[in-house]
Amino acid sequence: MHAIQDMEEADQMYAGMAERGGKMPERIGSIPAMLDYRDGTNYTGLNPERKKYVRHIGATGHFSSPVLMEVLRRDTGNNIDTLLVALNANDKLYTSHEYNVLQLAIARGMGVIAMKVFADGVFYGKGPHFSRVPEDVIRSVGKPDKISHEDLVRYTLSIPGVSCAVTGIGQIDRTKPDNDQLVTNLASATQDPASAEVRRKIETEMAQRYGATTNYFQLKQSELIQPSEVKIEKVAGSDQVAVRWNTAIAASKPITAYEIKSSDKLLLSVPYRPQLTTDLLWASVPAAAVGDGKVTVTATQA
């Protein structure tokens, strides 16, 4: 399921899942359709011969980490095997995929395929728009006055959780390997991984060169979005209160913890964990400690 942009498209993907196994739904989303062709079933009516054309199911997104997180959280059957997502050295100048949906994919044990390693060629002079004509293709191996292509490949492949990368091949040169993008990208991919320190240096250089002008395909950066839907409820038969909340969305730094407070009093600090499903995150605190104060949940950053 490619290029999932907004919540409406997420809804469309899952249309008909609730009816799967019962009456054929009026609207059929891509997930229930894919499952019929993966499992050889015909709940949708689309696969009467019960063919098995699909081995694995993946989801792709360039734009919105919050949307992709919602797509994965709704996957209660763990049917989505891979996530293809834009990850490059300018990621943190936008609404970061690394600090948001990537963490969820890792926690769910998914394969992660990185794309837009070179920002669709924008790092090397292409305009900030999707490539649609031959003239949009960058045919050189990097550019002499730009950051090295080796660093950009190593950067993305060294991000913890990334399984592999789609780099794009616009130039094959059988006579001069140094001009062959397939050869040079493979050579870059087999170098030693870039350490966290090296990745930070590459990020700094890219930010100084370009600022937030390259990842036209990615949601613009906002401040840290704090947890929503904070709820409290008494735990039956105990002196505890359950506090529930919807995940925060990280900005340019990773979320490290959630702080639960009553008024201004810190009750509990919970180490960050991704919200795996649509069920809210939760923790319990003593009811006596809550008292009559207003309970809040605040995300903290590194």
C-alpha positions in Angstrom: 0.0 0.0 0.0 2.0 2.9 -1.3 2.2 6.6 -0.4 -0.3 6.7 2.4 -0.8 10.4 3.0 -3.7 11.1 5.4 -6.2 9.6 7.9 -8.8 9.2 5.2 -6.5 6.9 3.2 -5.8 5.0 6.4 -9.6 4.5 6.8 -9.8 3.3 3.2 -7.1 0.7 3.8 -9.1 -1.0 6.6 -12.6 -0.7 5.1 -14.3 -4.0 5.3 -12.0 -5.5 8.0 -14.7 -5.7 10.6 -16.9 -7.6 8.2 -14.2 -10.1 7.2 -15.6 -13.6 7.7 -19.2 -12.4 7.5 -21.3 -10.7 4.9 -19.4 -9.3 2.0 -18.8 -5.5 2.7 -20.0 -2.8 0.4 -16.6 -1.2 0.5 -13.4 -3.2 0.5 -10.1 -1.8 1.6 -6.6 -2.8 0.4 -5.8 -4.8 3.6 -8.7 -7.2 3.5 -8.2 -7.6 -0.2 -4.5 -8.3 0.2 -5.3 -10.9 2.9 -7.6 -12.8 0.6 -4.8 -13.0 -2.0 -2.2 -13.9 0.7 -4.2 -16.6 2.5 -6.2 -18.0 -0.4 -9.5 -16.9 1.1 -12.4 -15.1 -0.5 -14.1 -13.1 2.2 -14.1 -10.1 -0.1 -15.5 -11.9 -3.1 -12.5 -10.8 -5.1 -10.7 -14.1 -5.1 -13.2 -16.8 -6.0 -10.4 -19.1 -7.3 -8.7 -18.7 -3.9 -5.3 -17.8 -5.5 -2.3 -17.0 -3.4 -0.6 -14.2 -5.2 0.7 -12.3 -2.2 3.5 -13.4 0.1 4.1 -10.3 2.3 2.2 -7.1 2.8 3.9 -3.7 3.2 2.9 -0.1 3.8 4.7 3.0 2.4 4.7 6.6 3.4 6.8 9.7 2.6 4.7 12.3 4.3 3.2 11.9 7.7 4.7 9.9 10.6 1.4 10.3 12.6 -0.6 8.8 9.8 1.8 5.9 9.4 1.7 5.3 13.1 -2.1 5.1 13.0 -1.9 2.6 10.1 0.4 0.3 12.1 -1.5 0.7 15.3 -4.7 -0.5 13.6 -3.0 -3.7 12.4 -4.2 -5.8 15.2 -3.5 -9.0 13.3 0.2 -8.1 12.6 -0.5 -8.5 8.9 1.8 -5.7 7.7 5.3 -7.1 7.5 7.3 -4.1 6.2 7.4 -0.4 6.4 9.0 1.6 3.5 9.6 5.1 4.7 11.6 8.2 3.8 14.8 8.4 6.0 17.7 10.6 5.2 20.1 13.0 6.9 17.6 15.9 6.9 14.8 13.8 8.5 15.0 15.7 11.8 14.4 19.1 10.1 10.9 17.8 9.4 8.4 15.8 11.5 10.9 13.0 12.1 10.1 9.5 10.9 13.1 8.2 12.8 11.8 9.3 16.1 8.2 8.5 15.5 7.0 5.7 13.1 10.4 4.0 12.9 10.3 3.4 16.7 6.8 1.8 16.4 7.9 -0.4 13.5 10.9 -1.6 15.4 8.8 -2.4 18.5 6.4 -4.4 16.2 9.3 -6.4 14.8 8.8 -5.2 11.2 11.3 -5.0 8.4 12.1 -1.3 7.6 13.1 -0.2 4.1 14.5 3.3 3.9 13.9 5.5 0.8 14.7 9.0 -0.3 18.3 8.6 0.8 19.3 11.4 -1.6 16.0 13.3 -1.1 14.9 12.2 -4.5 18.0 13.9 -6.0 17.4 17.3 -4.4 20.7 16.9 -2.5 22.4 16.9 -5.9 20.6 19.7 -7.7 17.1 18.4 -8.7 14.1 20.6 -8.0 11.9 19.8 -4.9 9.3 17.8 -6.7 8.7 14.1 -7.5 10.7 12.9 -10.5 8.4 12.5 -13.5 10.5 13.0 -16.6 14.0 11.8 -17.7 15.5 15.2 -17.1 14.7 14.9 -13.3 17.1 11.9 -13.0 20.5 12.6 -11.5 22.9 10.6 -13.6 26.2 11.5 -11.8 27.6 9.8 -8.7 27.1 12.6 -6.3 28.5 16.1 -7.2 32.0 17.3 -6.5 30.8 20.4 -4.5 28.2 18.5 -2.5 28.3 16.0 0.4 29.6 12.6 -0.5 27.1 10.0 -1.7 29.0 7.4 0.5 28.1 9.4 3.6 24.4 9.6 2.7 24.1 5.9 2.0 26.1 5.0 5.2 24.0 7.4 7.2 20.6 5.9 6.4 21.8 2.2 6.6 23.3 2.9 10.0 20.1 4.2 11.6 19.1 1.5 14.2 16.2 -0.5 12.9 16.7 0.0 9.2 16.9 -3.3 7.4 17.8 -2.1 3.9 17.5 0.9 1.6 16.1 1.8 -1.8 18.7 4.1 -3.3 17.5 4.5 -6.8 19.7 3.8 -9.8 19.7 6.5 -12.6 23.0 5.6 -14.3 24.7 2.4 -15.2 28.2 2.6 -16.8 29.8 -0.8 -17.6 33.0 0.8 -18.8 33.7 3.2 -15.8 32.6 1.8 -12.5 33.2 5.1 -10.8 30.3 6.5 -12.9 28.0 3.6 -12.2 25.5 4.3 -9.4 24.8 0.7 -8.8 28.4 -0.1 -8.3 29.1 2.9 -6.1 26.0 2.6 -4.0 26.8 -1.1 -3.3 30.3 -0.1 -2.4 29.0 2.5 0.0 26.6 0.0 1.6 29.3 -2.4 2.4 31.5 0.1 4.3 31.5 0.0 8.1 28.3 1.5 9.6 28.4 5.2 10.6 28.5 5.7 14.4 25.9 7.9 16.1 28.6 10.6 16.3 29.3 10.4 12.6 25.6 10.6 11.8 25.3 13.7 13.9 28.2 15.3 11.9 26.5 14.5 8.6 23.2 15.9 9.9 24.9 19.1 10.9 26.6 19.5 7.5 23.4 18.9 5.7 21.5 21.4 7.9 24.1 24.0 7.2 24.1 23.4 3.5 20.3 23.1 2.9 18.2 23.8 5.9 14.7 22.6 5.6 14.5 22.9 1.8 15.0 19.4 0.6 12.4 16.9 1.9 9.4 18.3 0.0 7.8 14.9 0.4 7.8 15.1 4.3 5.5 16.8 6.8 6.9 20.1 8.0 8.4 20.2 11.5 6.3 21.3 14.4 7.1 21.5 18.1 6.8 18.4 20.3 3.1 17.4 20.2 2.1 16.4 23.8 -0.1 13.4 24.6 -3.8 13.7 24.0 -6.8 11.9 25.4 -5.5 11.8 29.0 -7.9 9.9 31.1 -8.0 8.6 34.7 -10.0 5.9 36.2 -10.2 4.1 39.6 -8.8 0.5 39.5 -11.5 -1.6 41.0 -10.5 -3.4 44.3 -7.3 -1.4 44.8 -6.0 1.9 46.0 -4.6 2.7 42.5 -5.7 5.0 39.7 -5.0 4.1 36.1 -3.8 7.0 33.9 -4.2 6.6 30.1 -3.0 8.7 27.3 -2.4 8.8 23.5 1.2 8.9 22.2 3.1 12.1 21.9 4.7 13.0 18.5 8.4 13.8 18.7 10.0 16.8 17.1 13.7 17.1 16.4 14.7 15.1 19.5 13.6 11.6 20.7 11.0 11.3 23.5 12.6 9.8 26.6 9.8 9.6 29.1 6.3 10.4 30.1 5.8 12.3 33.3 2.6 11.9 35.2 1.7 14.8 37.5 -1.0 15.8 39.8 -1.1 19.6 39.6 2.6 20.3 39.7 3.6 17.2 41.7 5.5 14.5 39.8 3.9 11.1 40.6 5.6 8.9 38.1 8.1 9.0 35.2 7.5 6.3 32.7 10.3 5.5 30.1 9.2 6.1 26.6 7.6 3.2 24.7 5.8 3.2 21.4 2.0 2.9 21.4 1.6 -0.5 19.7 -2.1 -0.5 19.1 -5.0 2.0 19.2 -5.4 1.2 22.9 -4.1 4.1 25.0 -0.8 3.8 26.9 -1.3 3.5 30.6 0.3 3.4 34.0 -1.0 3.2 37.6 -0.4 5.6 40.5 -1.7 5.6 44.1 -5.1 7.3 44.3 -4.0 9.1 47.5 -1.1 10.7 45.7 -3.4 12.0 43.0 -5.7 13.7 45.5 -7.9 16.4 44.0 -5.2 17.7 41.6 -5.5 17.8 37.8 -3.7 14.9 36.3 -1.5 15.6 33.3 0.9 13.5 31.2 3.9 15.3 29.6 6.4 13.9 27.2 10.1 14.8 27.8 12.8 14.9 25.2 16.5 14.0 25.2 
